[in-house]
Amino acid sequence: MTPDQLAEVLEEIAAWPLEERRAYIANLSMTNPEEAQQVKEGLTKLWAERKG
């Protein structure tokens, strides 16, 4: 996943309920564990930035 693709995914799923985000990451980890890890780390970073 390119950085731009990751940013798009993060912006889209950041607004989802927690359960939906977890399900998305779990499903992604079955097919592409590396991308699932990128999404997890990206969301963590995004929330940290938003908290300021």
SVG drawing of the C-alpha trace seen along z (x, -y; Angstrom):
<svg xmlns="http://www.w3.org/2000/svg" viewBox="-20 -20 24 35">
<polyline fill="none" stroke="black" stroke-width="0.4" points="0.0,0.0 1.4,-3.3 1.5,-6.2 -1.3,-8.0 -3.4,-4.9 -2.8,-4.4 -3.8,-8.0 -7.0,-7.6 -7.9,-4.4 -7.1,-5.9 -9.2,-9.0 -12.1,-6.8 -12.1,-4.3 -11.2,-6.8 -14.9,-7.9 -16.1,-4.3 -17.2,-2.8 -14.5,-0.9 -16.1,2.5 -16.1,1.8 -12.5,0.7 -11.4,3.8 -13.4,6.0 -11.8,4.3 -8.3,4.8 -9.0,8.4 -10.2,9.2 -7.3,7.4 -4.8,9.3 -6.1,12.6 -5.1,11.6 -2.3,9.1 -0.8,8.9 1.7,6.2 -1.0,3.9 -3.1,4.6 -0.2,3.6 0.3,0.4 -3.4,-0.5 -3.1,0.2 0.0,-2.0 -1.5,-4.7 -4.6,-4.9 -2.6,-5.1 -0.5,-7.9 -3.6,-9.7 -5.4,-9.6 -2.2,-10.8 -2.0,-13.8 -5.7,-14.6 -5.3,-14.6 -2.6,-17.2"/>
</svg>
